[in-house]
Amino acid sequence: MKTLTFFGILFMDIFTIIIGILAYLIGAIPTGYLIAKLKGINDIRAHGSGNIGATNVSRVLGKTYFFLIFFLDAGKAFLYIQLLKPYFDLSYLCIFASLLLFGNGCSIFLQGSGGKGVATLFGLLMALNTYTALILFGIWALLLLITHTVGVASAGAAPFLPLYAYLMNQPPLLFLFSLFAALWIIQSHRANIQAYWNNR
């Protein structure tokens, strides 16, 4: 019985590691880069802001591609976490979500470059806590109306994520993920914030 228990635990540990690696790899799939390449743009990073995300790709290919790339990036994050929910508790789900977000921003397929994580984070939040995702989207939309800049609205909305998690007394691990995600979004939009303030 002890031997079976040992091998059962070992199997679960290995399985969890594989799930974590897959989370990173799924997040690392450079959706915007690949779609731009299919449309004849060899490297979208050489255009616009140099980012592979929905906003920059839409500047080059048109607004339709913003919604396509946003949906795909958010969708793959949402589906992966949603599929894991019956098998893992919240602590593991938050770890996998963090790996997905990290993969999006530091893709092994692009030698460490990547997107800014907004669409991926939205998909993750929709899977982890749909109500939180909708609240944050409302704040983002309001800031977009005020600033008329997607990047600044994203960075401005990010701090409300851990604040909301704290005020609503959400589980500690969800708060920690919210804090990590907020810092990640703000850091990835540093240039947008600087440019906005310089142009005021």
Sequence and secondary structure as in RCSB ss.txt:
>XXXX:A:sequence
MKTLTFFGILFMDIFTIIIGILAYLIGAIPTGYLIAKLKGINDIRAHGSGNIGATNVSRVLGKTYFFLIFFLDAG
KAFLYIQLLKPYFDLSYLCIFASLLLFGNGCSIFLQGSGGKGVATLFGLLMALNTYTALILFGIWALLLLITHTV
GVASAGAAPFLPLYAYLMNQPPLLFLFSLFAALWIIQSHRANIQAYWNNR
>XXXX:A:secstr
 HHHHHHHHHHHHHHHHHHHHHHHHHHH  HHHHHHHHTT S GGGSTTS  SHHHHHHHH THHHHHHHHHHHH
HHHHHHHHHTTTS HHHHHHHHHHHHHHHHS GGGTT    SHHHHHHHHHHH HHHHHHHHHHHHHHHHHH  H
HHHHHHHTTHHHHHHHHTT  HHHHHHHHHHHHHHHHHTHHHHHHHHHT 
